[in-house]
Amino acid sequence: MRLAPRLDQVKPSPTLMVTVKVAALRREGIEVIDFGAGEPDFDTPEHIKDAAIAALKQGKTKYTPVGGTADVKEAIIAKLQRDNSLEYALPEVTTGCGGKHILFNAFHALVGPGDEVLIPAPYWVSYSDIVVLAGGTPKLLPTTEDTGFKITAAQLHAALGPHSKVLLLNSPSNPTGAAYTEDELSRIADVIESSELFTISDDVYEKFLYDAPRCAHLLALKPGLRDRLLVANSVSKTYAMTGWRLGYAAGPQEVIKAMETIQSQSTSNPNSIAQAAAIEALTGDQEPVGVMAGEFAKRRNYVVDRLRAIPGISCTLPEGAFYVFPRVAGCFGPKWQGKPIASAMDFSLYLLEEAKVALVAGEGFGSAEHVRISYATSMQNLEQGLNQIEAALQRLSGA
């Protein structure tokens, strides 16, 4: 059978591949510590689960409008006003089956053949492949530790070309945890304003920022971009609701309508019970979010300190999210299974086999010299996993 040619350009998600490998090893009775999971290890807060149970008992188990109920859209509008000082109306808001689905719909609504999407790199693994599936061309804007894993306004300006259509900004970022300051965002906003770029602001980690107060939203800094900016978010990370699959977006009515048209021919509406739970998540008690953020900050500091003490590894201190993105190229060279370790993928496979610790190789994020470690797991797992990593690398260097 001949499959669609577009699939030749799309790679399987490396984060999901790690999950599959971990599950396979565990089925064999092999205990693996998983640093690959990009989801909070906390349970969904009780008041949110209670809202879902109430919705079930009330029979809210039928189809809803494609983009979600008016009630869930009102909750999103209230959240955006409260947290981001942004004002939207019902026709300017939609929901989807998770944040990834929202981005999928957005890129398919905005991008066509020949259109370039500017993506700061390292980047979340799915950005570039969704752009390819939509018929567009990813244009990566490389960053390094020296730039704090952030693009500059000058870099963005230099990258603009006749086919530049969309800029994707994710702050705090997956996989690096980098977060833009208000001054940095203002300078970038000036470049966007002077161009014809449409911007997608992926805010999924906005509540997990540790050392500095959250700065104003890009759109609040530059309200004139309102007709050329889409706010993308979800309840997955903020409220430990990854399995509920409820993402949302706010933006120009024309774009929202197009996204809902695409969704009407794929998934139709998001899960009705997840919508009811999301209303409570967005409008109810926010204290559990602060509790999670406080715990993540402690874990981040511990992981960074431990990694910096391992020879061959360097690690920046991420400002937000719940990942670290250490550079491990200093560990390359020693042989394992008859071949030298020469890439992040080799390094990750070695640790999976020899340390029984799973992490995600950096190739899928745009770097063969880094790996992503999620600290969205217990302190006990972090301590044990890092002990096993350290011991395995000591054996490797002594081989």
Summary of the structure (lengths in Angstrom):
residues: 399
radius of gyration: 21.1
end to end distance: 46.9
largest distance: 63.9
contacts: 1355
relative contact order: 0.16
helix: 48%
strand: 15%
